[in-house]
């Protein structure tokens, strides 16, 4: 792709180190970039402005993969927390344009529909999600290594969910010598896990499968690590939840039982921002081009 975004104005609204990499690629491809919520020194060549002028002027706007909360507050770490909000006024300014966002909350979907803003949910893009599963899995494993008093090699690990992140995580754990059990609802996913040489358990029987677990990794954004499951875990077990907010773990039950449980969000941007930024820089411009052509 060479300068295919020539003449397009793109707004980057909040983000972290990943969006800095993305900005450089957008500029290389000829786009004019409006930066909202970034230190001016970090994005040379971009036009720094406030949200509403950027929304009015840009043909496409990019919100981080972390998206917003239920009130439209953009999750960003390079400016004051809570300072960037996708309000109704912002959607009015974006009428007829394109908004790329990780996952859209119901309120965001409603406003986008009302003001004819085309939503592209980048967290649902297979190319981004599968590639992002690599730093996500590495980060989850690194967290487990830091918290466990034993090696993952030879440990008993359970991975709940066998989607894009679950597959990568289970494969990596098995690759370093852990005994891995995959717990899922979907029979096809369990069949694939068996084909990979992994043990399996139906998710509804999870409490029966965790009795000897050293580490439980959750990738399912529904409450699956319930109080019943936590009660069946060994006292020394560790829970690493990488599912999107609010996660799939009863964290209060884990705390009451004295089991360490961590909800790890935005792992790629924390552990491998350059790699994660390159993933966005490879895919996002193509999505913008397709949406705006």
Secondary structure, 3 states (H helix, E strand, C coil): CCCCCCCCEEEEECCCHHHHHHHHHHHHCCCEEEEECCCHHHCCCCEECCHHHHHHHCCEEEECCCCECCCCEECCCCCCCCCCECCHHHHHHCCCCEEEECCCCHHHHHHHHHCCCEEEEHHHCHHHHHHHHHHHHHHHHHHHHHHCCCCCCCCEEEEECCCHHHHHHHHHHHHCCCEEEEEECCHHHHHHHHHCCCEEEEHHHHHHHCCCCCEEEECCCCCCECHHHHHHCCCCCEEEECCCCCCCECHHHHHHHCCEEEECCCHHHHHCHHHHHHHHHHHHHHHHHHHHC
